[in-house]
Each structure stands twice: as C-alpha cells, then as structure tokens.
C-alpha cells in the first residue's frame, strides 16, 4: 500500500503542476511598461516607413551601428534589445549571403536600416512585423499584446530583415519596379528562418494533405496581387510551400544552390534584369519549368513519413488491434500453461513460462504505442497546419497525463503480476484504450 500511495501522491503532484502551468499561461501579461510618455501633439508624423504605414514616433530614436530604432513609446531597454537582435541577425545574414556592406544601396537620405518598433498602435489586420525598402516595422518587445517568446520574435525579425537585404541589394529603383515573385521572396525569408507562420513541410504526406485541402493551387504560380487567395490560405498552405520551394533550390538533394546565388540574382535585378531572367541565370532553371514540374520534383525530393504507417491515426488503431490480438492469444496460452502446471504440481503453482512471455508482450506493445503517440504529438507528425498556443498546451497536457497514467497502470500491473494476480492482465488493456483515446485527442488537434 505504501508503494501505491507514493504513486498516487506523485501523480497528484504532476496534476497540480500542470494545472498551475495552465492557470499561469492563461493569466494576463503583468509586464510593467516604462516607456516615455509623449503627448499626441508632440508626436512626429514622419519616417521612412510612411510610404508603407503611418506610424508616428516620439522623436527619440535609439542608434546602433547599422540600425536606427524609432518608437512611439517603447522603453529604452526595449529599443536597445530590438537593436541588439537586429545587429546580431544582420551580421549572420551578411555572412550567409556572402556579401559585403558596400553592395547595399541605401536611399540618398539614409545610411542605416530604420526600425519602427511600435508599442501603442495595433495594425487593423494584426500583423506583427513588416518590411519595406531599407527598413522594417515591428511590434515592440514591451507591447501589451506581444506574446511570442524571444526565439520566435527573433525569427520574425530575421524573416523581415531578409526582405530588407533583398531591397538593399536591388536598390530603390529595382525594389519599386522589378519585383521578386512572391513565392521566392517569401520562400527565401522563410527558408532563412526555418519558418515563422506554419510548420515546415518535411515529408510527402504533409504536402499531399495540404494539396487536398487547397486543390488547384501551385505556389510558383502565385502573384502578390492575387486577391482571390485569403490570408488563411497564405498562412496554412502557401507560406509552407514557398519555404519548401526555396529549400529545394538550396538543398544538396535539390538544386544545391546557396543564399549567395539569391544575392547575385538580386544584384542582377538591381542592374536592370527582370526576375524571370535573373532567376534562370542564377538557378539554372526557368520559372515556368519550375512551376510546371514543382509537385513532381517535390514527390521525388521529399521522403515518405518515416517510411512507416505507424505514425498515422490508422496505423495506431491497427497496432492497437494487433495488441489486443496478442493479449487474447497470450491469455489463452497463459491459462493453459498455468492449468497444466497446477495439474502436475499443485503445491508449486508458479506462473508458467507462457504466462511470463505473454505479459512481457503486453508491456512491450504498450510502451511502443506510447512512444509512437509521443512522437506524433510532440513533433506534429501527420500535419503541417498551424497550431495555436491553446491547442499546443491542451495536446501536450493530454500526452503528459496519458504517459503518467500509463506508467502508473503498468507499474501497478507488474506489481500485481509479481503477486500472481490475474487482474494484472486487464491493466495493459486499459493502457491501450487510453492510447486510442489520447490519439483521437491529439489527432483532432494536429
């Protein structure tokens, strides 16, 4: 009994910890904002970003080596952190593109990249960051609606800064007149960050699932002015496939090009070439050819999902049914073996060898199911759709609860088995049932 009580106390502790984490995560943001307060009449209604958005600032920018950080009311520390993040990413991207700073063409009245880190305003369509020629607009770190962790925030800034470097390599005239097609511009920014708005496509199954949800769409055929495509389609289908397209161009198993080839393409566009010609010259394939062959190339390039049906919902259900079959066979084998042993030596009615093997098979199957379910939930195997934070918390909580309960049940079953209790055979069956239920929960999310 002491052993079981300790287990119950342990599980209660896990439950309390999870509950506390959920309550804490659902609470409001209590960060204290210490930014300067400037009257509306004293705000400066101008900035390099006004060609893109009308965001006034307080006239007190923070200067770093390559960036000027403006804001409406962000605190000094928040401005410094944005500048530090931008400086670090700038150095990384310059190295990855293999370029020197003298290749960047700034506006005549600007020698640094401008950053507008807004704190008081909220864009109507709720975007968090936006790039323009020689600058970017980004939500301040002390904005009341800023919810990303610092790594995610850094990825967003890196994405937008990739766009900024594109514009600086092309120069103002080309940036305005010689547009890079949306699939390459956004795909490169996503590829350079690992993805910011959706889970990257890692296998052919994911791509096919997305194609089924968005029939008839080819990412290489998309244009910036295609108003027929809604924002959700961009987020859930186009951005992942844009990223996949450019990753293919840069991958050793694809066209084996580099970010340096993209930089050379932008320089060619700055010299007057249109995107289609500059792309073909630097990547060795025409845009039309890549568009027509895109899905066929991806089918050859992408692997199947770990080469196994085990990571699908159907696979887990099939394995569960096989496990039940093993259970029935093992139970019959155990009963017959034990009965034969008792008939020969009633005074030494120890479990027969068949019984021990059968019970061990139960344990192995349940552990294997738990491992597959854990991989499917944590690594989002089986879908490339965006999952919001609430669903992530719910799904991971379900997994943690399942693993905790299964561990308790299996430990209890082993203990009962050591005491020769026949009831122990029912416990792995309950664990497999829990696997099925949890799989339905996780599957409905991913």
HUZIPE-V665019 format. One record per backbone hydrogen bond with DSSP energy under -1.0 kcal/mol. CO is the residue of the C=O (numbers start at 0). NH is the residue of the N-H. E is the energy in kcal/mol with one decimal. If there is no record, write none. Layout:
# HUZIPE-V665019
co->[CO	CO]
nh->[NH	NH]
e->[E	E]
This chain:
# HUZIPE-V665019
co->[0	1	2	3	4	5	6	7	8	9	10	11	12	13	14	15	16	17	18	19	20	21	38	39	43	43	46	48	48	52	56	61	65	66	67	68	69	70	74	75	76	77	78	79	80	81	82	83	84	85	86	87	88	89	90	91	92	93	99	100	106	112	113	114	115	115	117	122	127	129	131	133	134	135	136	137	139	142	148	149	150	151	152	153	154	155	156	157	158	159	160	161	162	163	164	165	166	167	170	171	172	173	176	180	181	182	183	184	185	186	187	189	189	202	203	204	205	206	207	208	209	213	217	218	222	224	225	229	230	231	232	232	233	236	237	238	239	240	241	242	243	244	245	246	247	248	250	250	257	257	258	259	260	261	262	263	264	265	266	267	268	273	274	275	276	277	278	279	285	286	287	288	292	293	294	295	296	297	302	303	304	308	311	312	313	314	315	316	317	318	319	320	321	322	323	324	325	326	327	328	329	330	331	332	333	334	335	336	337	338	339	340	344	347	351	352	353	354	355	356	357	358	359	360	361	362	363	364	365	366	367	368	369	370	371	372	373	374	379	387	388	389	390	391	392	393	394	395	396	397	398	399	400	401	402	403	404	405	406	407	408	409	410	411	412	413	415	416	420	421	422	425	426	427	428	429	430	431	432	433	434	435	436	437	438	439	441]
nh->[4	5	6	7	8	9	10	11	12	13	14	15	16	17	18	19	20	21	22	23	24	25	41	42	45	56	49	51	52	54	43	68	112	63	114	61	116	57	78	79	80	81	82	83	84	85	86	87	88	89	90	91	92	93	94	95	96	98	102	103	109	67	135	69	117	137	139	125	138	136	134	113	131	115	129	117	142	145	152	153	154	155	156	157	158	159	160	161	162	163	164	165	166	167	168	169	170	104	174	175	176	177	178	184	185	186	187	188	189	190	191	193	194	206	207	208	209	210	211	212	213	216	220	221	225	226	228	233	234	235	236	237	238	240	241	242	243	244	245	246	247	248	249	250	254	256	253	255	260	261	262	263	264	265	266	267	268	269	270	272	271	277	278	279	280	281	282	283	289	290	291	292	296	297	298	299	300	301	203	305	307	311	315	316	317	318	319	320	321	322	323	324	325	326	327	328	329	330	331	332	333	334	335	336	337	338	339	340	341	342	343	344	347	349	355	356	357	358	359	360	361	362	363	364	365	366	367	368	369	370	371	372	373	374	375	376	377	378	382	391	392	393	394	395	396	397	398	399	400	401	402	403	404	405	406	407	408	409	410	411	412	413	414	415	416	417	420	419	423	424	425	429	430	431	432	433	434	435	436	437	438	439	440	441	442	443	445]
e->[-2.6	-2.2	-1.8	-2.6	-2.8	-2.3	-2.6	-2.5	-2.1	-2.1	-2.5	-2.5	-2.3	-2.6	-2.6	-2.5	-2.3	-2.4	-2.6	-2.6	-2.5	-1.7	-1.5	-1.1	-1.1	-2.0	-2.0	-2.5	-3.0	-1.3	-3.8	-3.2	-2.6	-2.9	-2.8	-2.7	-3.0	-2.5	-2.1	-2.5	-2.3	-2.1	-2.4	-2.7	-2.6	-2.6	-2.7	-2.2	-2.3	-2.6	-2.1	-1.9	-2.8	-2.5	-1.9	-2.6	-2.7	-1.8	-1.8	-1.6	-1.8	-2.2	-2.3	-3.5	-1.0	-2.6	-3.2	-1.7	-2.2	-3.5	-1.9	-1.9	-2.8	-2.4	-2.8	-1.3	-1.6	-1.7	-2.6	-2.4	-1.9	-2.0	-2.3	-2.5	-2.3	-2.3	-2.8	-1.7	-1.3	-2.0	-2.5	-1.8	-2.2	-2.2	-2.1	-1.8	-2.2	-3.0	-2.6	-1.7	-2.2	-1.9	-1.0	-2.3	-2.4	-1.2	-2.8	-1.6	-2.3	-2.8	-2.3	-1.9	-1.5	-1.5	-2.6	-2.2	-2.2	-2.3	-2.1	-1.4	-1.5	-1.3	-1.7	-1.3	-1.6	-1.5	-1.1	-1.7	-2.3	-3.0	-2.2	-2.3	-3.3	-1.9	-3.3	-2.4	-2.2	-2.4	-2.0	-2.7	-2.1	-1.6	-2.0	-1.6	-1.9	-2.8	-1.6	-2.3	-1.1	-1.2	-2.3	-2.3	-2.0	-2.2	-2.3	-2.3	-2.1	-2.2	-1.3	-2.3	-1.4	-2.6	-3.3	-1.8	-2.5	-1.6	-2.5	-1.6	-2.4	-2.6	-2.5	-2.0	-3.0	-2.4	-2.0	-1.4	-2.0	-3.0	-2.7	-1.4	-2.1	-2.0	-2.2	-2.2	-2.7	-2.6	-2.2	-2.2	-2.3	-2.5	-2.1	-2.1	-2.5	-2.3	-2.5	-2.4	-2.9	-2.7	-2.4	-2.5	-3.0	-2.8	-2.4	-2.5	-2.9	-2.4	-2.4	-2.1	-2.4	-2.2	-1.6	-2.8	-1.7	-2.9	-1.8	-2.3	-2.4	-2.3	-2.1	-2.2	-1.7	-1.9	-2.4	-2.3	-2.4	-2.5	-2.4	-2.5	-2.4	-2.2	-2.4	-2.6	-2.4	-2.4	-2.4	-2.2	-2.8	-2.1	-1.3	-2.0	-2.5	-2.3	-3.1	-2.7	-2.3	-2.2	-2.0	-2.7	-2.8	-2.5	-2.8	-2.5	-2.8	-3.0	-2.3	-2.0	-2.8	-2.8	-2.3	-2.6	-2.6	-2.6	-2.2	-2.5	-2.6	-2.3	-2.6	-2.0	-1.2	-1.7	-1.7	-1.7	-2.1	-2.3	-2.1	-2.4	-1.8	-2.1	-2.2	-2.7	-2.4	-1.8	-1.9	-3.0	-3.0	-1.9	-2.4]
